[in-house]
Amino acid sequence: MHANIIHHGAFRGVTGSCHQLFIDDARSLLIDCGLFQGAETAPDGLSGAGQPDIPFAVDGIQALVATHVHIDHVGRIPWLLAAGFKGPILCSEPSARLLPVVLADAFQLGISRDRQLVERYLKLLESRIRPLPWRTWYTVFSSSQASCRIRLQRAGHILGSAYVECEIRRADEAPVRVLFSGDLGAPHAPLLPTPQPPYRADVVVLESTYGDRVHESRATRRDRLQAVVERALGNGGTVIVPAFSIGRTQELLYEFEDILHRQRRKPGPHAAAWEKLPIHLDSPLAGRFTQLYRELQPFWDAEALARVRAGRKPLAFDQLVAIDGHDAHMANVRRLARSGEPAIVIAASGMCTGGRVLNYLKAMLHDPRHDVLFVGYQAKGTPGSDIQTYGPRGGYVDLDGERIDIRAAIHTLSGYSAHADQNDLVRFVTRMRHLPSEVRLIHGDDEARRALGKRLWNETDRRVVVLNAE
């Protein structure tokens, strides 16, 4: 028996995750349904950042499995429901708490801000969500001719993120187990346990976002984060951190709290400045997610829980300043742009495609006192990618139709990526007791897929067929 899979997104790029696994000729399971970002499109070209409609039939889809709640994995759910999808939305218990907040925001940005319409949509959405416990098989469909069950395992990418084991049985055929990685996290990520590979899989559909590189160590990344901030302390500037509202923001807060804690215990040359340094969280949505993270504390890893038991507050420390209203946001932009006050600002969006971070960038990118720190993947065609690419060369970027010369220092810390790197991805496959016969590489640029494919080919002694999505 082979696995019949159609990739509707994240096939020749990183975003727009959407994969259809067929149970039989008429029935299927959908893994994720995310928005495209930047210049990326569906393989058929019918869907993209400006065309989120669902171009495939949904009648036979028995369920949607949401691996996690990042917008490039769940952002097209409103359009999936509008297309007539009637099945349940299966996800982990933390994701079930986070998903309505993510999709309410996506609905208001992409469809309508009408309050009654949003509330009606959320009521429909919440009636479809089915939270599943970790490591427990759940039957999606069963008949005398075919069946499908799934199991969620911790993926370590953001809180609630899962990889999905799917077992399909058909009459008179051996069962096949297909694994969808979703986004796998890096080991030692703040708040999250390291993902562990399963015992076996026949087919692995594997992300390859960082399939061509190896991240910095955790200790190195914290030191570099501290160094970037201390440069700003001397310059009288602001460190602008474009960050996704969920996942990356909470990891950064966790790391900043740790730096502040270490400076108090063993003061360095900038300890006095750190003690007064405000860390602005300028994103109401990120603030809501941070509160939900605090409420979901039982799902944190052992290290984070140990800090809580020691009386620390990893996501609610004293120097954290939350900015909610738009007027307060604009006042903060003006004040930091004019003053010599060192500060850290964490603001969405992570790829600078919109949100409050744009106002900071428009006010400060031209000024060499300031720093921009990227801690996550920047999809091609996004302003974040342009700043990351052309900023170090003294180039410019177009923001809201305005050309901004880049004079601020631009930094990238790959060690803060929430994605597994090449070593992690290879280990995830090779540490299975029974290797898969096939690995399909998705969620990566061409170079990343090719590099990861070559290494998997070599390290599995060519016992695994590696299919690059090309």
N, C-alpha and C positions, 0 to 999 in steps of 0.2 A: 504493500500500500504506500502511495506517495502522498505528500501534502500539497493540496491545491490552494495556493495563496495568491491573491491579487493585491498589489501595493498601490493604494490610491494617493499616497503622499510620502514624504521623507524617503524617496526612492532614488532620485538623483540629486539630493540635497539633504539639508538637516531638518527643516521644519515641515509642518503640515502632516504630521504622523497620522496614518490611517491605513490599516491592513485588514483584509478580509480573508478569513480562513473558512474554507468550505467543509461542512460536515458531510453533506451528500450533494447531489446535483441541484437540489432546491433550497437547501438551508445552509446558513453560514453564521459565523461569529465575527463581529467587528472589534478589532483591537485599536482603540483610540480614534479620535476624530478631531484633529487639531487644525489651527489656522496656519496658513503659510505666512512667512515673514520675508521682508526684503524683496529680492527679485525672483525668489523661488516659486515654482508652480508644480501642479500635478503632472505626472508623466504624459497625460494626454493634452496638457495645456489648457484644459477647461476650467481649472481652479487655480487661484493664486491669491496674493494678498488683497487684491481688490475684487476678487470673485470667489466668495466663500460658499457658493451654492454647492449642493451635493449632486454630482453628475452621474451617479450610479443608482441602480434600483435597490430599494431598501426592503421590499416585501418579505424576502426570505431570511432577513437578519434576525436571529433569535435573541441576541443580547449584544450590548456594547460593553466592553471592558475598558475602563479608564485606568491606565497604568499609574498616572499621577495627574495633578491638576494644573501643570503649566499650560499656558494658552496654546502652544504649538502642539499639544496633545489632546486638548478638550475644547478648543475655541469654536469649533464648527458644530457643536452639539445643538445650539439653537436652530441651525439650518437643517440638521439631521432630523430633528423633531418636526420641523416645518415640511420636510420631504415625506413625512408619513411614518417614520419609525415608531413602532408601538411597543418595543421590548423594554426590558429592564436595563438600567445602567449599573453595572457591577464594579465595585471598587473596594479598597481597604476601608477600615473604620475611620482612620484619620482623614482620608480623602473624602469620605462622605460628609464630614463636617466642613471641609474646606471648599468643596466643589461649588455649592450654591453661591458662596461669596465671589468666587472667581467668575462664574457664569453670569451673575447679576451685573457685574462690572462690564463684562464683554457684551452683554445684551444692551446695556445703556449706551455703550460706545458705538456699537455696530448696527443696532436696530432701532431702539426707541428709548427715550427717557420718560415716557408717559408712566406715571406711578402705578396706575391700575393695571396697565399692560405688563409692567415688570413683575408686579405681585402675582398676577395670574400665571405668568410664565414660570415664576419660581415655585408656585404651588404645583404646577404640572411636573416640573423637574424633580422636586423633592418626593413626589409620589412614585417616581420611577427609580430612584436611587436605592440600591440594595447593598448595604455594607457587608463585607465578608471578612471573617477572622483570618489571621495568618495561618498558613500551612494546613488548610482544611479543604478537602475536595468538595466542589459544588457542581451538581448536575445541571447543565444548561439545557440539554435536550436529550430525550431518550425515546426510541421506538424499537420495534422488533428488527429493523434494518440498520439503524445507525444510532449512535449516541455520542455526546460530547460532555466532558466534565473539565473543570478548570481548578487551579490552585494558585493562590497568590503567595509570593515569597518577598521578603524585604529586599528592595533594590538599593537603598542607601543614597538616593539622589536628593530628594526632599522628604519632609515628613509625610508618611503615608505612601511613598512611591513603591511600586511593586514590579517584579517581573512575573510573567504569567506562564504557567505550565498548562498546556491544553492536551488532553488525551482524547483521541477520536477512535471509535470502534465502528466497524462496519461488518455486516454479516459475512461470514466465511473469509474474513481477512484478519491479519494480525493487527493489533492496535498500534497506533503511531502517536508518539508524544512530540508535540511542537512547542518550543519555548520562544516567547517574545520578550526580549530583554527590557522593553521600554527604554528608559534612560538609566544606566547603571551609575552608581555613585563611586567616588574615589574612597579608598580606605582612610580611616581616621577623620572622616568629615565630622565637623561639630554637630552634636546632638543626635547623630545617627549611627547605628551599628553598621559594620562593614558587610556588604552583600556576600553571601555564601552561595557557591554554585550548587545545583541540584545533583542528585545521584546519577541521573541519566537524562538524555534527550535524544530523539532521532533527528530532529531538525531544529536548528537554532537561528532565529531571526535576530541579528545582533546589531546594536548601534555601533557607529564607528566615528563619532564626532571628533574625538581626539585619537584616532587610529594611527596617526603618523607622528605622535610626539609623546614625551614623557614629562609629567608635571614635576614641579619643584616639591621638595619635601615640606611637610607641615611646619617644621621648625624654621626652615628657610623662608617660607612665605610669611610667617608672622614677623620675622625679623625685617623682611623687605617692606611689609605693610608699615611697620613702625618707622622705618627709615624714610619712606615717602612722607609720612605725617610730620616727622621731625624736620624735614626740609621746609615744609610749609610753616612750621613754628618759627623758623628763622627768617622766612621771607615776609611774614605777615600776610599770608594768603590762605585760601580755602582749598581743601581737597574735595573735589567733586567726585562722587562715586555713583555712576549710573548702575542701578541694581534692580533686579526683578523683585517685585513686591513680596513674593513668597519663595522661601528657600535661601537665596543668596543674602537677602537683607538680614535674616535671622542669624545666619552663619557669621556675617560681619559683626553684628552686635555682640555675639558670643566671643569673637576674637578681640574686639575692642575692650570688652569687660575684662578679659584675661590680661591684656597689656596694662590696663589701669591697675589691676590687682597686683601684677608683678612690680610695677613702678612704686606702689605703696610699700610692698614688702622689701624690695631691694632697689632703692632709688638710683636711677641713672642720671646722666648730665642734664636731661630735659624733664626730670621728674616734676619740678615745680610747674612747668608749662603744661604737662599732661594733666596735672591736678585741676587746672582751670579750663581745660580744653572742652568746649561744647561739642557734642555729637548730635547733629540735627537729623532727625528722621522726618523728612519732608514728603510724606506720602500717606494720606489717610487710609488708602487701601493696605499699604504695608503695615500701618499701625494696627489695623483690624486683624491682619494675619498674624502679627506678632502676639496679639492678645490670644488668638486661637492656639498658637503654638504653646503659650503658657498654660492654657486650659488642657492641652493634650500632653502635658508633662509625663504621664505614665508611659508614653510611647518614646520618650527620649532614651538615649543610650546610658550605659552605666557611668561613664565619666561625667556627663552633664548632671545626672541625678546626685552624684557624689558632691559636686559643687553646691547644689541646692542644700543638701544635708549639712554642708559646712557653713551655711548662712549666706551664701552668695546669691546674687540675682542676675544670672547671665543675660536675661532679656529685659531687665527693668532696673538698670543701675542709675545712680543719681545724676550723672552727667549727660544722660540721654534726654534730649529735648524733642518732643513731638510737636510738629506743626500741622495744624488741621486746615483752617479756613484759607481761602484764596487770598484774601487781603493780607493775612499774616505771612503767607508764602511770599507774596510780591514785596512786602516790606523787608523780609529777610534777604531776598535777592539783592535789593537796593543797598541795604546796610552792609552786607558782606562784600559787595563789589566795590563800595567806596572806602570802607574802613580798612585798617591794618590789623583787624582782629583775626587771629588764626582760628580756623574752625574746620570741622568735617561735616559734609552734607551727603547723606544717602538719599537718593531720589530716583523714582522710576521715570522713564522706562529703561530697562536694562540695555537695550540696543539703541537708545536715543531716538526712537521712532515717534515719540510723543511724550506727553506727561510733563511734570514740573521740572524735570532735569533740563529740558530745553531752555527754560528761562535762565537758569544758572549758566548754561553754556553760552547763550547769546550775550550775557552780561560779562562773562569772565574769560572766555576762550582767547580773547585778544591780548590778555594781560599776563606777562610772564611771572607775576607773583603767584599765580594759581597753578594747581595741578589737577589733572583728570586721571583717575585711576580705574582701569577696566579690570574686572575680576571674573568676567564670564565671556562666553562665545559671542562673537559679533558676526551675524549672517551677512553675506555679501549683499550689497545694495542698500544697507542700512546706514544712517548717519554715523552710528557708532563705529562701523567698519571703516568708513571714510576718515573719521578722526584718528582712529588707531593706525591707519595706513599712512595718511598724508601729514598728520600732526608732527611726527618726528622729523619730517623733511621741511618743516616751515610752510606747509601748504594751507589750504583753506577747506571749508565745508559749507554746504548750503543748508541752512536751517530755516524752515518756514519761508522759503523763497529769498532769504537774506544770506549774502555771502559773508562768512565770518573767517577772518584770518586767524590761524592757530598759532598763538605764541605761548600759551600755557604749556607746561611740561606734561607729556603724555606717558603714562606708565601702564603696563599690562602684567598682572600677576596670574600666571596660569595655574599656580598652586591652589588658587581659590576656586577653580572650576569645580562644579558639582558633578562633572562627568568623570568616569573612569578614563585613564589614559591607556596607551597601547599595552603596557605591561599588565595592567589590571584586566583589560579585555581578553588578552591571550590567556591569562591565568584562569579567568572565569570559564573558558572552554576546556583548557587542558587539565584542569583539576576535577573534572567530572570523572567518576569511576568508569563510566561507559561513554566513550566519545560519540558525538553525533556523527551521522554519515554525511550531513550537509549543513553548512553555515551560510546564511544569506546576509550580506552586509548592507545595512541601510543607514540612514541618519548620518551621512558623512559626505564631505566634498570628494571629488574624484581622487585627489592625492591621498586623502586619509584612508579611503576604502582600499586603494591599491596597496598602500604600505601595510595595512593590517592584514589584508588577504595574503600577501607574500609571506608575512611572518607566520600566520596560522598554517599556511601550506607547508612551511619548513618545519615547524615545531610539532606538528601532528604526524610527521613522517608520511605525509600525503595520504593519510587515511580519511581525511575529511575533504569533501568537495566544497570549495569556497566559491560562492557565486557573488560577484560584484554586481550591484544594481546598475548596469550600464547597457 
